[in-house]
Amino acid sequence: MTTSDPRQYPDHLLLFDGECNLCSRLVQFILRHDHNALFRFAALRSGTGRHILHEHGLHAPEFNSIVYLRNGRLLTRSTAVLHVARDLGGGWSAAYVLLVLPRFLRDAVYNLVARRRYRWFGRSPACMVPAGEYQNRFLP
């Protein structure tokens, strides 16, 4: 992965904080409800995650948001979460209507949870290791 061509990545790639229990639970939730196996995953601090962040001018140690690389477009924070909900389908896609709210309001709520996520949900000393049936959905 040395080229910056966005086509080298899956169309629905979610980068997450591998040490955050809330983020890991979100990934597990998506895996259970993604009946079409649409989503692929990588930890923010993995080689893939760091490379994607670098390509978009973001730095892994400083950046701690959910990142959704959707069809080559980088989405972050509340916008990423709402696009994930839409792409997950079913009743979850109804959350997408919240996109009409101004981003600064949506991101204020997102940032509030993000700042407290370790305190509220805990922190894992190591990145989540996917179960056997899901291993092929995680990038190195």
Buried (B, 14 or more C-beta within 10 A) or exposed (E): EEEEEBEEBBBBBBBBBBBBBBBBEBBBEBBEEBEEEBBBBBBBBBEBBBBBBEBBEBEBEEBBBBBBBBEEEBBBBBBBBBBBBBBBEEEBEEBBEBBEEEEEEBBEEBEEEBEEBBEEBEEBEEBBEBEEEBEEBBBE
